[in-house]
């Protein structure tokens, strides 16, 4: 009789067939706390992590549906399209980069503008498209925003801008930087007419966009954890040679130091905008009696 007897072990067999594995896209991992979230719950929660509250980037079409009344958003100024005024070439030609961005984002430029209603209140509203070259502001972006504000001034509408941008577009050089002054001038004329402008900052809101129209709202709101600033924290740290606070340039830090009016969660944004519009909405100008 043998002193030792060889045990028989059962080998686990894993299926290699794609149909028998967990379907792709069923779960999402939070980029902040790394929690694994059921994709359907993630979508239902407006792409906000239920564990830590981190606001992930939100597609423009979903944001339009979230903030405006169903079917009320009407695009304007879509006929204004980008060109290549400087004949700029970096790793690829600028027209090729524009075409690739249009195919990727599904939009003709880095901003979509128009009119809509928010809980029945008519507004002029614009949405920056981060998937279009980082939501950068070139000549077309500046022109569309300026015309939107001028239209709102003429028709006495509140203006709401949903910002998400890495700043001015380097492929258009000085022409891009000129949009800072142009959009700011339109904001000033709108304010002189006694009309409200609300700026909503989403992650990220930086550089030339933040240094112009995005910071000029009568009320400036940000989603939680939004990166807000001009230069990036690494550039600032290297320039001043000091260690920056951990939450530097994030929404709560900016609010604490007086550059924001409020930080509002994505789920509460539409109701907050409605209350602000109701409070700030100007009375119609009475017709002059003949």
C-alpha positions, 0 to 999 in steps of 0.5 A: 500500500502506498504511503502517498496517494496522488490527488486528482484536482479539477481544473477550472475551465474559462470560456474563450467564447465572447458570447459566454463572457461578461458583455462589454460596456456592462460596467464602468469604472470611476476615474476618481475612486475606481468604484465599479458601477453598473453602466445603466446606473451610471447613465441614470445618475447622469454620469456621476459616481454614486460612491464618491460623487465625481462628475465625469465628462458629460456629452453635449447632446445629453447636456442639452437634453438635461438642461433644456425643455424637450424639443425646445433647443433650436440651433443658430449660426451653423452656417458659420464654418471654420476655414484655414486663415493662416495655412497652419500645419503642425503634426497635420494640416489644420483642415485635416484636424478640423475634419477629424474633429467634426467626425469625432464629435459630430459637431461642426465646431467647438460650440453649438449655440441657439435658443431654447426654453428652460422650464418654460423660460426662453433663453439664448444658450451655448454649449462648448464641445470639448471633443472638438479640439479640446473645446478650443476657441477659434474664430468661428467659436468667438463669432458664434458666441458673439452673435448669440449674445447680440441676438439675446440683447436685441430680443431681450433674452437671458444668456447662458453659456455652458463652458468646457474648454482648454482655451484659445486655439493655437492653430489660428494664432492671433485671430483666436486671441482676438475672440477674447476681446470680441466676446467680452465686448458683447457681454458688456453690451448685454449687461448695459442693456440690463439683461442677465448672463449666467456662466456655467463652468464644467471640467475643464474651464481654463485659459483664454475662454476662462479669461474672457466671456466665461468669467464675466457672468452676472452669476458664475456656477461650476460643477463639483471638482471642475478645473478652473484657471488660466495657466495649469497648476504645473506651470504655476508651480514651476513659475512661483517655485512653491508647492500648491494646495492639493485642491488648487484650481478646483471648484470648491477652492475657487469658490472659497477664494471668491471667484465663483458664486456657487457650486451646483451638482449636475442633477440640480443644475436645471432647477438652479438655472430656473430660479436664477432666470426667474429672479433676474429675468428683466421685465418687458419694455412697455410700448410707448403710447402714441 
